[in-house]
Amino acid sequence: MIGLRTLRAVAMTAATLGGLSGALVGLLNEQGRRARTAIGVLEHLWPAPDGVYRDDGSDPLRLAVLGDSMAVGVGVTHPSQMPGVLLAGALAEEAERPVRLSTYAISGSTTRDLVPQVDAAVQDAPQVALIIIGANDVTSKMGVRESASLLGEQVRRLRAAGCGVVVGTCPDLGIVRPIPQPLRMIGHQYSVRLAAAQTAEVSRAGGVPVSLGNLLAPEFMARHVDMFSSDRFHPSAAGYEAAAGVLLAPLCQVAGLWSVWIAPALPVRSAAALAVRPSRLPGWLQRRHA
């Protein structure tokens, strides 16, 4: 789970970067304490339902999910709503073959924690990997350059193992309303900088970056009651459906199911794919299934 107890560290880092006064640092520290009080506690923390989806006895496509609480799906009220489950089902229908889901993501992880996750994943020889990481890097005071560089290294390791990689970059912490201003703006600025650096490093490493902040923030802001879970911090089932909707097409691309995920004439066969937030799929895909 994203570490709200470290919000004061963000404030202190902001002080060193922006030359903030002692009074303002004190304000940010107090806002960190208020945010931790405002954010609730989740009732459900489900284990990942790994296994084979659409099992017909044939060789499955191997999907690995790595990263932090958003990769795990913290905030859902049923395991079927987890992003890995949604995407495994959709990939299975698109591929018309089974998909084996293996979740290595651990709630609370920073990019440093990807190393043992990738160690474990490469032993299972995945063909496709999804990584969602970055929010805890912001709250734990990790430098943007270090964080992005570490991510690039792990993407290269997966690519060297023959695995296609999609990375959901750092979400925008500026949309989390329990975090008061100006601390929320600092979180927003860090998030945007980190996501941009992640995008560049992932691309250089041969992965496919997906900007979760740019693609999802407007809807999360407009529908915050629906899109956030009961803790008002992690996504709800609807929020994870939105995320899965923007991640499905690039995953199909790296899995070799679609040659180019923005091409206007590619069919989508799966009902599961349509169930994964069609409103968040690319415009050509929405029109095709209107």
N, C-alpha and C positions, 0 to 999 in steps of 0.2 A: 504494500500500500504506500502511496506517496507520503513522504514524511513531513507532515505539518509541523512536527516538533522542531524542524530545522529551518523554519521560516525566518527566525531571527538571524541565522547564518546568512541568508540572502540579504537581509537588511545591512549586515555588517560588511558584506562584500560590496554592496551598492555604495557604502560610505567610502570605501577605498577607491572605487572607480569614479565616483562623481564628486568627491570632496564634500560630502554632506556634513552639515553641522552636527555637533553632539546632540543638540535638541531634537533634530530631525531623526537621527539614529535612535534616540530614545523613543520617539513616536513610532517608528517602524517596529521596534522591538515590542512595544505595547500592542501594536496591531497584529503582530504575529501571535501573541498570546490570545487576543480576542478571536482571531480566526480559528485557532485550535479549539476554542470553546464553542464557536458557532457551528463547526462541522460535526456532523453526527457520527454515530457508530453503526456500522452495517450489521444486520442480523444474520445474513447468509454469506458465508465464505466457502464456496463449493470447490472440491477438488476437480481438476480437469478431467473430463470424460474421454480419455484417450482410447483409441481403438480404430477399427476399420469401419468406414462408412460406405454404404451401398455394397456390402460384401457379396460377391457372387462366386468366390473361389478363385478368381483370377489374381494375377500379380497386382498389388495396389500401388498407386502413386503415393510416395512418402512425403508428407507435409510436416515440417517442423515449425513450431511457434516458440519464439524466444523473446525475452524482454522483461517488462515490469508488470504492474497490476493491470494496465490497460490491455496488454497482450494476454494476460490470464483471463480477464473478464470480471474483475472485482466490481461488484455493484449489481450484478444480475440477481434475479429471484429464482432462477432455475438454470441448471447446467446447460440445457438446450439453447439458452440465449447467449452463451459465451461466443466470442468472435471466432475462435478456432473451430468450434462446432459448426457455426453458420457457414464458414468458408470451406470446411471439409465437405459438407453436404453439397454446397454449390459446385465446388470443383469436381466432385464425384459425378454429378449429373452432367456437367459440361464435358468432362472427359469420357463419360459413359464407361467408367471403370471404377473400381474401389479406390478409396483414398484412406491411407493410414495416418491418423493424426497422432503426433507425439508432441507434448507440451513440455518445454524446458524452462519456460518463463517462470519467474518467481516474483511475487509482489514485493515491492520495496527496492527492486534492483536498480542500480545505476549502470552506466556503460561499463565500468570496471567489472561488474558482476557478469557481463556477457561472456567473459573468458571461460569460466567453467561450464557455462551453458553450451557454448560452442564446442568445448572439449567433449561433452556428452553427446551432442547432436551428431558430430561428424563420425562418431563410432557407429551410428545407426544409418549412415549413408543416405541422408534425405535428398530428394530430388528438387524440392521446393522449400524455401524457408521464408517465414514472415518474422520480422523483428519490429517491435514497437518499444521505443526507449527514449529517454531524455528528460521526462518531468522530474525525476528524482535527482538528476544531475543539476537541475536548476536549484532545487531546494537544498542540496547538499554542498553547494558552493564549489562545484567542479568547474574548472575553466572551460570556456567554449572550445578553444583550440584543442585542449587535451581530450575532451569528450568526443569531439568529432573525429579526431585522429584514431582514438581507440576503436570507435565504431567502424571506421574504414578498414582497420586491421582485421577485425572479426568478419567483415563482409568478404575480404580477400581470402580468408581461411575457408569460408564456406564455398566460395567460387572455385578455389583450388581443388576442393573435394568434389567438384562437378555439380554443385547445387545452385539453382537459380535463386536469387535473393530479392525480396521486396522489403523495403524499410518504411514504416510509418514514422515520420519524423516527429519531433517534440510537439505535443499539443500546446495550444495557447492557454497558459495559466491566467491570462488576463480576463478570461470569461468566467472564472470561479467567483461567484458573487460573495460568498462568506469571507473572502479575503478583502479587507477594506482598502480604499485608496489612501495614500499613494503606493502602498505595498503591492496592490494588484497591478499597477502600471509597471512597477519594477519587474514583477513576474512576467508580464507581457513582453517587455523589452528583452529580457533574458531568453524567453521562449523563442521569440522571432529570430534573434541572433543565432541561437543554437540550431534551430531548424534550418536556417540558411547554410550554416557550416556543415551540418549533417548532409544536406542535399549535395553539396559539392563533393564531399568525401565519398559518399556512397556511389555517386556517379563515376568518380575516378576509379573506384574499386570494382566496378563492373556490376553493381546492383542497380535496382530501380527505386528511387526515392518517391514517396507519396507525401505531399504536404498536408498532414491531418489538420494543422492549424488553419491554413488558408481555406481548405475545403469544408471544414466542419464548423468553424467558429461562428459564422453567421447564423446557422440554424440553431446551434446550441444557445446563442444569445437570444434569439427570437423565441425559442421554445424551452427555456431553461427548466421549467417545472417538469416537462415531459422527458427531457434529454438527460437529466442528472438523476442519480439514484437517491435513496433516502438520506445518504450522508451529505448530499449537496456538493460533492466533490468528484466522485467517480461517475462515469456514464451509467445511465440506466440501460435496460434492454433496448429501448428505442435508440439511445445514443450509440450502443454497440452495433445495432443494425445499420445506422448511418455510416459508421466507420467501415464495416464490412462491405457496404455498398461501394465505397471508393477504393477499396483494396482488391476487390474481386477481379476486375479487369486486368490490372498489372500482374496479379498472380496467375491468371490464365495465360498471359503472355510468357512469363518466365517458365511456366510449366510446358510450353510448347503447344498449348491448345489453340491459341490465336497467334498469328504471325506478328501482328501489330495491333495493340489494344485500342488505338484511336481510329482504326480504319472504319469507314462508314457502312461497309457491307457485311460485316461478320455477324453470323447468327448467334443467338443465345437460346439453347434448347431447354435449359433447366428451369423447372418451376422454382427450385430453391434459389436460383440466381435472381429470379424476379421477386422472390420474397425478401431478398436482402436489400431492402431500401431502394427500389427502383428510382425514386426521386433523387437519389444521390449518385446514380450511375451517370456516365457521360451523356450529353444531350442526344447524340445519335442513337444511343441505346434506349433512352426514354421514348423517343419518337417511334422506334421500331416496335415497341410494345405498348403503344398508346391505344 
